[in-house]
Amino acid sequence: MNDALTTALQPVLAEARKRMAEGMAALRAEYEARPHTATLLKGRAALVDREVARLWATCEMPSAAAVVAVGGYGRGELFPASDVDLLILLPEPPDAAMQARLSTLVGGLWDMGLEIGHSVRTVDECLIAAADDITVQTSLLEARLLTGSDTLFAELVSRYREALDVRAFYKAKLLEQEQRYARFNETPYALEPNCKESPGGLRDLQMLGWIARAAGLGHNWRDLARHRLITGGEAGELRAIERFLQHIRIRLHHLTGRAEDRLLFDHQEKLARILGIEATPTRRASEVLMQRYYVTAKMVMQLNTVLLQNYGSVIFPDRGA
């Protein structure tokens, strides 16, 4: 059955590849014409949503199972060359027949041109994995049902929230950030910084979002302002900073054709020109770009520090008692 299904899928996958390529080309053209980060990031996520759901239906996956977007994909944000993180949620461990069907599904996703990271788990297995691994716990925080059993997905969400220890999550994310900073020598001023992982990069902003979501403080910067954790001005500043870093990452992916997040010397001058940054009488365009990047990264670190302290006051209200 698996071989027959795989053969039957070939024309379906060819059409999916074509739709994906055309869809990505259209999204890039729209972004080049009007560079709005949300349009591109959410547009790619929506494009992938449709193709995953189509293949799920074509493979006749059981109605009791579900496929779930997790991580950045769960958040509805997909950078041009980012991996697509999926959780295939099952009501019970798969038997041999289900294993074969899963293999066909996953192979089909790769064949349509998606670089996926996937796991196959029951709800119980998700909770066990989350308890042992803060990365799994974090990815499930942003889980989003794509297609399949909404009942099974609702059970996962409910039991995950019941098991989530917000205080432990906060401490674990702080430790994770400290370890990440140590890998990058505690500085945002590297000559070739990573716009995602370096101190002051997008990961710092994402971490603030994860803790806010875990603690029930909101899903965006405006929510944090409503909770008086930051001012309205700081919320606007954070959104502008986030957009700037997103533009850099998007342009790097387009420029290199791969998931490249490092501002390498080879890319800095080209990237500056693409971003419309011009040279001055005393500095190359690349130098102007990097100065702006360093100022932005420093601001991210400062706001990150302030917000983490404010989160701590909410999550640990008894600290000052």
C-alpha positions in Angstrom: 0.0 0.0 0.0 2.8 2.4 0.9 4.5 1.9 -2.5 1.2 2.4 -4.4 0.5 5.6 -2.4 4.0 6.9 -3.0 3.6 6.4 -6.7 0.2 8.0 -6.8 1.6 11.0 -4.9 4.2 11.9 -7.5 1.9 14.1 -9.8 0.4 15.6 -6.6 3.8 16.5 -5.3 4.9 18.0 -8.6 1.9 20.3 -8.5 2.6 21.2 -4.9 6.2 22.1 -5.8 5.0 24.3 -8.6 2.5 26.1 -6.3 5.1 26.5 -3.6 7.6 28.0 -6.1 5.1 30.3 -7.7 3.8 31.3 -4.3 7.2 32.1 -2.9 8.1 34.1 -6.0 4.9 36.1 -5.7 5.6 36.8 -2.0 9.1 37.9 -2.8 8.0 40.2 -5.5 5.3 41.7 -3.3 8.0 42.2 -0.5 10.4 43.8 -2.9 7.7 46.2 -4.0 6.4 47.0 -0.6 8.7 45.7 2.2 6.3 44.7 4.9 7.7 41.9 7.1 4.4 40.6 8.3 3.1 40.1 4.7 6.1 37.9 3.8 6.4 36.0 7.1 2.7 35.3 7.5 2.3 34.8 3.7 4.9 32.0 3.6 3.3 30.3 6.7 -0.1 30.4 5.1 1.3 29.0 1.8 2.9 26.1 3.7 -0.3 25.6 5.8 -2.3 25.0 2.6 0.2 22.5 1.2 0.6 20.5 4.4 -3.2 20.3 4.8 -3.6 19.1 1.1 -1.0 16.4 1.5 -2.5 15.3 4.8 -5.8 14.8 3.1 -4.3 13.1 0.1 -2.5 10.6 2.3 -5.8 9.9 4.0 -4.5 10.3 7.5 -6.8 9.2 10.3 -9.4 11.6 11.4 -8.4 11.0 15.0 -4.8 12.3 14.4 -3.7 15.9 13.8 -0.8 17.8 12.3 0.4 20.8 14.3 2.7 23.8 13.5 5.1 24.5 16.3 7.9 26.9 17.0 8.1 30.0 14.7 5.9 28.3 12.2 3.3 27.8 15.0 3.6 31.6 15.6 2.6 32.1 12.0 6.0 33.4 11.0 8.2 31.7 8.4 11.3 33.4 7.1 12.2 32.6 3.4 14.6 29.7 4.1 13.6 28.7 7.6 12.8 25.1 8.5 9.1 24.1 8.9 8.6 22.5 12.4 5.7 20.1 12.6 4.3 17.9 15.3 2.3 14.9 14.1 -0.1 14.2 17.0 -1.5 10.7 17.4 -4.1 9.3 19.7 -2.0 6.2 20.3 1.5 5.0 19.3 1.6 4.1 15.6 1.4 0.5 14.4 3.3 -0.8 11.4 0.7 0.4 8.9 0.6 3.8 10.4 4.4 4.0 10.4 4.4 3.3 6.7 1.7 6.0 6.1 3.7 8.5 8.2 6.8 7.7 6.3 5.0 8.5 3.0 3.6 11.8 4.5 7.0 13.0 5.7 8.8 12.0 2.5 6.1 13.8 0.6 6.7 17.0 2.6 10.4 16.9 1.8 9.7 16.1 -1.9 7.5 19.2 -2.3 10.5 21.3 -1.3 10.0 21.8 2.4 12.8 21.4 4.9 11.0 20.1 7.8 11.7 19.3 11.4 9.1 16.9 12.7 8.2 14.7 15.7 5.5 12.1 16.0 4.0 11.8 19.5 0.9 11.1 21.5 -0.3 13.8 24.0 1.3 11.8 26.8 4.6 11.7 24.9 4.5 15.4 24.3 4.1 16.2 28.0 6.9 13.8 28.9 9.2 15.4 26.3 8.3 18.9 27.4 9.0 18.1 31.0 12.5 16.9 30.1 13.4 19.5 27.4 12.8 23.3 27.6 13.2 23.5 23.8 10.2 21.1 23.4 8.3 23.0 26.1 8.9 26.3 24.3 7.9 25.0 20.9 4.6 23.6 22.2 3.8 27.0 23.7 3.1 28.3 20.2 1.4 25.2 18.9 -1.2 25.8 16.2 -3.5 23.2 14.6 -3.2 22.9 10.9 -5.6 20.1 10.2 -6.9 16.9 11.8 -8.6 16.3 15.1 -9.4 19.5 17.0 -10.4 17.4 20.0 -7.0 15.8 20.2 -5.3 19.2 19.8 -7.5 20.7 22.5 -6.5 17.9 24.8 -2.8 18.7 24.2 -3.3 22.4 24.8 -5.3 21.9 28.0 -2.9 19.4 29.5 0.1 21.4 28.5 -1.2 24.5 30.2 -2.0 22.5 33.3 1.5 21.1 33.5 3.3 24.3 32.7 5.2 25.7 35.7 5.6 29.4 34.8 8.2 30.0 37.5 10.3 27.1 36.3 9.9 28.1 32.7 11.0 31.7 33.5 14.2 30.4 35.3 14.9 28.0 32.5 14.6 30.6 29.8 16.9 33.0 31.7 19.5 30.2 32.0 19.1 29.4 28.3 19.8 33.1 27.4 22.8 33.3 29.7 24.3 30.2 28.0 23.5 31.7 24.5 25.2 34.9 25.5 28.3 33.1 26.7 28.6 31.3 23.3 28.7 34.8 21.7 31.2 36.3 24.2 28.5 38.3 25.9 28.6 41.1 23.2 26.3 42.4 20.5 29.4 44.0 18.8 30.8 41.0 17.0 32.3 41.9 13.6 30.0 39.3 11.9 27.0 39.0 14.3 24.2 36.5 14.0 21.0 38.6 13.7 19.0 35.7 15.2 21.1 34.3 18.0 23.7 36.9 19.0 23.0 39.1 22.1 20.6 41.8 21.0 19.2 39.6 18.1 15.8 38.3 17.3 16.1 35.5 19.8 16.1 38.1 22.7 12.8 39.4 21.5 11.3 36.0 20.9 12.3 35.0 24.5 10.4 38.0 25.9 7.4 36.8 23.9 7.6 33.2 25.1 7.7 34.2 28.8 4.8 36.7 28.3 2.7 34.0 26.6 3.6 31.4 29.3 2.7 33.9 32.1 -0.6 35.0 30.5 0.7 38.5 29.9 -0.1 38.8 26.2 1.0 37.9 22.7 2.4 41.2 21.5 4.1 44.4 22.6 0.8 46.3 22.9 -0.4 43.6 25.4 2.6 44.2 27.5 1.9 48.0 27.5 -1.7 47.3 28.6 -0.3 45.3 31.5 2.0 48.3 32.3 5.1 46.2 31.9 6.4 48.7 29.3 5.2 52.1 28.2 3.3 52.7 25.0 6.4 54.4 23.6 8.6 51.3 24.4 6.0 49.1 22.8 6.3 51.1 19.5 10.1 51.1 19.8 10.2 47.3 20.3 8.0 46.8 17.2 10.2 49.0 15.1 13.3 47.2 16.3 11.8 43.9 15.6 10.9 44.9 12.1 14.4 46.1 11.4 15.9 42.8 12.5 13.3 40.9 10.6 14.2 42.9 7.4 17.9 42.0 7.9 17.1 38.3 8.3 14.7 38.2 5.3 17.2 40.0 3.1 20.0 37.7 4.2 17.9 34.6 3.3 17.0 36.1 -0.1 20.6 37.3 -0.8 22.2 33.9 0.0 19.3 31.5 -1.0 19.6 29.7 2.3 19.0 30.0 6.1 22.0 32.4 6.6 21.6 34.5 9.7 25.2 35.8 10.0 26.1 39.3 8.8 29.3 38.1 7.2 31.7 40.6 5.7 30.9 39.3 2.2 27.2 40.3 2.6 27.4 43.6 4.5 27.9 45.9 1.6 25.4 44.2 -0.6 22.9 44.1 2.3 23.3 47.8 2.9 22.6 48.6 -0.7 19.5 46.4 -0.7 18.2 48.1 2.5 18.7 51.5 0.8 21.5 52.5 3.1 24.0 54.9 1.5 27.6 55.7 2.1 28.6 58.9 3.7 31.7 61.0 2.9 33.6 59.2 5.7 32.0 55.7 5.9 31.1 52.9 3.6 27.4 51.9 3.4 28.3 48.7 5.2 29.8 50.7 8.1 26.6 52.7 8.3 24.5 49.5 8.3 26.6 47.9 11.1 26.5 51.0 13.2 22.7 51.0 13.0 22.7 47.2 13.8 24.9 47.7 16.9 22.8 50.5 18.2 19.7 48.4 17.7 21.2 45.3 19.3 22.2 47.4 22.3 18.7 48.7 22.7 17.3 45.2 22.5 19.6 44.1 25.3 18.6 47.0 27.4 14.8 46.5 26.9 15.3 42.7 27.4 16.9 43.4 30.8 14.1 45.8 31.9 11.3 43.5 30.7 12.8 40.4 32.3 13.0 42.3 35.6 9.4 43.4 35.2 8.3 39.8 34.4 10.1 38.6 37.5 8.1 41.0 39.7 4.9 39.6 38.3 5.9 35.9 38.3 7.5 36.1 41.7 5.4 38.7 43.6 6.6 37.4 46.9 10.3 38.2 46.2 10.2 41.5 47.9 8.2 40.4 50.8 
